[in-house]
Amino acid sequence: MANQDKPNSATSTANPSASQALQTTEEENQKSCWVCFATESDDRLAAWVQPCKCIGTTKWVHQSCLQRWVDEKQRGNISRKVLCPQCKAEYIVVFPSMGTFVALLDALEEITHKISPFIAGGVLLGSIYWIAITYGAVTVMQVVGHREGLEMMESADPLVLLVLLPTIPVTLISAKMYNWEDSVLLFLRKYCAKIPALAYILPFGNVDSERSALVSGQTTNANNSETHLSPTRIFCSALLLPTISTIIGKLFFRSIQNNLHRTILGGLTYITIKGALKIYHKQMLYIRHSSRKILDYTESNLKLYRGATNVHSNENRDDTEQVV
């Protein structure tokens, strides 16, 4: 009797594990969409799919829900690959065959989509190239004279013109990017600061001993920020240089008959005057920055400086309100 009771007890202890395994299997087989969270009992007619390597409750999804989710990920590009957010498996998307003609149209569409950026880039570069040629030709006629420029370009080899004319704006912009005023200013600070006549024209200021290194060849951060030029300013200044040189040459060097010589002198005059003004302005900014002081945080300083600032701001605000 004891021998007969042991298997019975073993069977009774095995029954809970078997029922638990059966319940787990039923839960895994229960279909639940991970997009809309609906179950199989909610819609008996819905089409289900197991599109990836996920297991458990996340392996099932409605066909319609998955297609909407794939459309959101592709954003109109049906050739874009879409992966499962959990297991990272790529979804297998199959399209029905629509015939040879539709396949040919699809291939043409794909080729057009791929080559369009290259065509647009070529058109853009070609436009820039021809604009550079036009600017070079106009600059030649402006510098040497209209008739002389036309005769020069007509007598020249067209291939040479196609190569040399675009280099004119490129050379102007490249030369403009070199800031020669800073080099001259550093040289004057280092070697000419003690010349009385030059110090009268270009003040060098009294700089503390701790900042003597700056005076002898280094620039401050404020000076560097002031000398920074934007690309648009460099571009405009470089391309307007021939026109300004021609105007100044006609105004101040009328006695010179040669148009090229007159334009060159006008350009040198403009560059020299502009450079001298920039050197003077940068030196004054340098002196202002080197001579600054930070005051003690006292009531008197607050009233003297912060109060003055507030008074000026209030006056400006009152003037604005009166105008309005």
matplotlib code that plots the C-alpha trace (Angstrom):
import matplotlib.pyplot as plt

x = [0.0, 2.8, 4.3, 1.0, 0.7, 4.1, 3.3, 0.0, 1.7, 4.2, 1.4, -0.4, 2.8, 3.4, -0.1, 0.4, 3.5, 1.7, -1.2, 1.1, 2.9, -0.4, -1.5, 1.7, 1.3, -2.2, -1.0, 1.7, -0.8, -3.2, -2.7, -2.3, -1.3, 1.6, 0.4, -3.3, -3.2, -6.3, -6.6, -7.8, -11.1, -11.7, -11.8, -12.1, -11.8, -8.5, -5.4, -2.5, 1.2, 4.4, 6.9, 10.1, 12.0, 10.2, 8.6, 5.9, 3.1, 4.9, 5.4, 1.9, 0.6, -2.3, -1.4, -3.2, -1.6, 1.9, 1.4, 0.4, 3.4, 5.8, 4.3, 5.1, 8.7, 9.3, 7.8, 7.0, 10.2, 8.9, 12.5, 13.6, 14.3, 12.2, 13.4, 11.6, 12.0, 12.6, 14.7, 16.0, 15.0, 14.2, 10.6, 10.1, 7.9, 6.7, 4.9, 2.7, 4.0, 2.5, 4.0, 7.1, 6.0, 5.4, 8.8, 10.5, 8.8, 10.0, 13.5, 13.4, 12.0, 14.9, 17.5, 16.1, 16.0, 19.7, 21.1, 19.1, 21.5, 24.5, 22.6, 21.7, 25.2, 26.6, 24.1, 25.0, 28.8, 28.3, 26.3, 29.0, 31.6, 29.8, 29.1, 32.8, 33.6, 31.2, 32.5, 36.1, 35.2, 33.4, 36.4, 38.8, 36.7, 36.3, 40.0, 41.6, 38.7, 35.7, 37.1, 40.6, 39.1, 37.0, 39.9, 42.1, 39.5, 38.7, 42.4, 43.0, 42.6, 39.0, 40.5, 42.8, 39.9, 37.9, 40.7, 41.9, 38.7, 37.2, 40.5, 39.9, 37.2, 38.9, 42.2, 40.4, 38.6, 41.7, 43.7, 41.0, 41.2, 44.7, 44.5, 47.7, 46.7, 47.3, 50.9, 51.7, 50.2, 52.2, 55.4, 54.6, 54.0, 57.2, 59.7, 58.2, 56.4, 59.2, 59.3, 57.9, 56.5, 54.7, 53.5, 51.9, 50.0, 49.3, 49.0, 50.4, 49.1, 50.5, 50.3, 51.1, 54.3, 52.2, 50.9, 54.1, 54.1, 50.9, 52.4, 55.5, 53.7, 50.6, 47.0, 44.2, 41.0, 39.0, 41.3, 41.0, 37.2, 37.2, 39.4, 37.1, 35.4, 32.3, 32.4, 29.7, 31.8, 34.9, 33.0, 31.4, 34.6, 36.7, 34.2, 33.7, 37.4, 37.8, 34.8, 35.9, 39.5, 38.1, 36.0, 38.9, 41.3, 38.9, 38.4, 42.0, 44.2, 42.5, 45.8, 46.9, 45.6, 46.2, 43.1, 45.0, 47.6, 44.8, 42.8, 45.9, 46.8, 43.1, 43.2, 46.4, 45.1, 41.9, 43.7, 46.3, 43.7, 41.4, 44.3, 45.5, 42.0, 41.7, 45.1, 44.2, 40.9, 42.4, 45.1, 42.5, 40.5, 43.6, 44.4, 40.9, 40.9, 44.4, 43.5, 40.3, 40.0, 37.7, 36.6, 35.8, 32.2, 31.3, 28.2, 29.9, 31.0, 27.6, 26.0, 28.5, 28.6, 25.5, 23.5, 24.8, 24.0, 20.5, 20.0, 21.1, 18.8, 15.8, 16.5, 16.5, 13.3, 11.6, 12.7, 11.3, 7.9, 7.7, 8.3, 5.7]
y = [0.0, 2.3, 1.6, 2.5, 5.8, 7.3, 7.6, 9.1, 11.7, 12.3, 12.8, 15.2, 17.3, 17.3, 18.5, 22.1, 22.5, 21.0, 23.3, 26.3, 25.4, 25.0, 28.4, 30.0, 28.4, 29.8, 33.3, 33.2, 32.0, 34.8, 37.4, 41.0, 43.9, 46.0, 49.0, 49.3, 46.9, 45.1, 41.3, 38.6, 38.5, 42.2, 41.6, 38.1, 39.2, 41.2, 39.9, 39.2, 38.9, 37.9, 40.1, 39.8, 37.6, 38.8, 36.2, 36.3, 38.9, 41.3, 39.0, 39.6, 42.7, 43.7, 43.8, 47.1, 48.6, 47.5, 49.0, 52.4, 52.2, 51.4, 54.3, 56.7, 55.4, 55.5, 59.0, 58.5, 56.6, 53.1, 51.8, 52.8, 49.8, 49.6, 47.6, 46.2, 48.6, 45.7, 43.0, 45.2, 42.7, 44.1, 43.8, 41.8, 44.0, 42.5, 44.4, 42.8, 42.7, 45.4, 44.5, 45.4, 48.9, 49.9, 48.4, 50.5, 53.6, 52.7, 52.3, 55.7, 57.3, 55.9, 57.0, 60.5, 60.7, 59.7, 61.9, 65.0, 66.3, 65.9, 67.8, 70.6, 70.8, 71.0, 73.7, 75.7, 75.4, 76.2, 79.3, 80.5, 79.9, 81.9, 84.7, 84.7, 85.0, 87.9, 89.7, 89.2, 90.6, 93.6, 94.2, 94.2, 96.7, 98.8, 98.9, 99.3, 101.0, 99.8, 99.9, 98.7, 95.9, 94.7, 94.7, 92.9, 90.1, 89.8, 89.4, 86.9, 83.1, 82.1, 79.2, 81.6, 83.9, 81.0, 80.2, 83.7, 85.7, 83.5, 83.9, 87.7, 87.5, 84.5, 86.5, 89.6, 87.5, 85.6, 88.9, 90.4, 87.5, 88.5, 91.2, 93.1, 95.9, 93.8, 92.9, 96.6, 97.5, 94.9, 96.1, 99.7, 98.7, 96.7, 99.0, 102.4, 103.1, 105.4, 107.7, 111.0, 112.0, 108.7, 108.7, 112.1, 110.7, 107.3, 107.2, 104.1, 104.9, 104.0, 100.3, 98.6, 96.5, 93.3, 94.0, 94.9, 91.6, 92.6, 95.9, 94.2, 91.8, 90.2, 91.4, 91.2, 89.2, 92.3, 93.3, 89.9, 90.1, 93.5, 92.4, 89.5, 90.0, 88.2, 86.3, 88.6, 91.6, 90.1, 89.1, 92.5, 94.5, 92.4, 92.6, 96.3, 97.1, 97.5, 99.9, 102.0, 102.1, 103.3, 106.0, 107.3, 107.2, 109.3, 111.8, 112.3, 111.3, 112.9, 114.0, 110.4, 109.3, 105.6, 104.0, 101.1, 103.3, 105.6, 102.7, 101.2, 104.5, 104.9, 101.4, 102.0, 105.3, 103.7, 100.7, 103.0, 105.4, 102.7, 100.7, 103.8, 104.4, 100.8, 100.8, 104.0, 102.5, 99.2, 101.0, 103.1, 100.0, 98.4, 101.4, 101.4, 97.7, 97.8, 100.8, 99.4, 98.9, 97.0, 99.1, 98.1, 97.2, 100.1, 102.3, 105.3, 103.4, 101.9, 105.3, 106.9, 104.3, 102.2, 105.3, 107.0, 104.0, 103.9, 107.6, 107.3, 104.2, 106.1, 109.1, 107.0, 105.3, 108.6, 109.9, 106.7, 107.1, 110.7, 109.8, 107.1]
z = [0.0, 0.8, -2.6, -4.4, -2.4, -3.5, -7.2, -6.3, -4.2, -6.9, -9.4, -7.1, -6.7, -10.5, -11.3, -10.2, -12.3, -15.3, -14.8, -14.5, -17.7, -19.4, -18.2, -19.3, -22.8, -23.0, -22.1, -24.7, -27.4, -26.4, -29.1, -28.0, -30.3, -29.0, -31.0, -30.0, -27.1, -28.4, -27.9, -30.2, -28.3, -29.1, -32.9, -34.2, -37.8, -37.5, -39.4, -37.1, -37.9, -36.1, -37.9, -35.8, -33.3, -30.2, -28.0, -25.5, -25.6, -27.8, -30.8, -32.1, -33.8, -36.1, -39.7, -40.2, -37.0, -38.1, -41.5, -40.1, -37.8, -40.7, -42.7, -39.9, -39.8, -43.5, -44.0, -47.6, -48.5, -49.1, -49.6, -46.1, -43.8, -40.6, -37.6, -34.6, -31.7, -29.3, -31.0, -33.9, -36.5, -39.9, -41.0, -44.2, -46.4, -49.6, -52.4, -55.0, -58.5, -60.6, -64.0, -66.0, -66.9, -63.3, -62.3, -65.0, -63.7, -60.2, -61.5, -63.3, -60.2, -58.1, -60.5, -60.7, -56.9, -56.7, -59.4, -58.6, -55.9, -58.3, -61.0, -58.6, -57.3, -60.9, -61.8, -58.7, -59.4, -63.0, -62.1, -59.7, -62.4, -65.0, -62.5, -61.7, -65.4, -65.8, -62.8, -64.1, -67.5, -66.0, -63.7, -66.6, -68.6, -65.5, -64.6, -68.0, -69.8, -71.6, -75.2, -74.2, -72.1, -75.0, -77.4, -74.9, -74.3, -78.0, -78.9, -76.1, -76.4, -75.2, -73.2, -71.4, -70.6, -69.2, -66.8, -65.9, -65.5, -62.7, -60.8, -60.4, -57.7, -56.1, -55.8, -54.4, -51.8, -50.8, -50.5, -48.4, -45.9, -45.0, -42.3, -42.9, -40.5, -37.4, -38.6, -39.1, -35.8, -33.9, -35.7, -34.6, -31.0, -30.8, -32.6, -33.0, -29.8, -28.5, -31.6, -30.5, -33.9, -34.4, -30.8, -31.4, -34.4, -33.1, -29.3, -27.6, -24.1, -20.7, -20.1, -16.8, -16.6, -16.3, -19.7, -21.4, -23.2, -24.8, -26.0, -27.3, -29.7, -28.2, -28.6, -26.1, -26.5, -27.1, -29.9, -31.5, -31.3, -32.9, -35.8, -36.6, -39.9, -41.1, -44.4, -45.9, -45.0, -46.6, -49.7, -50.2, -49.5, -51.8, -54.8, -54.4, -54.3, -58.2, -58.3, -55.4, -56.8, -60.2, -58.5, -56.4, -59.3, -61.4, -58.6, -57.4, -60.4, -63.4, -64.8, -65.5, -68.9, -68.5, -66.9, -65.4, -63.7, -62.5, -61.0, -59.4, -57.7, -56.6, -55.1, -53.3, -51.9, -50.7, -49.1, -47.4, -46.0, -44.9, -43.3, -41.4, -40.0, -39.0, -37.3, -35.4, -34.3, -33.2, -31.2, -29.4, -28.6, -27.3, -25.1, -23.8, -23.0, -21.4, -19.2, -17.8, -14.0, -11.7, -8.8, -5.2, -4.6, -2.4, -2.0, -3.4, -6.6, -6.9, -6.8, -9.0, -11.9, -11.6, -10.9, -13.9, -16.0, -14.7, -15.3, -18.9, -19.4, -17.9, -20.0, -23.2, -22.1, -21.5, -24.9, -26.5, -24.7, -25.8, -29.4, -29.2]

ax = plt.figure().add_subplot(projection="3d")
ax.plot(x, y, z, "-o")
ax.set_aspect("equal")
plt.show()
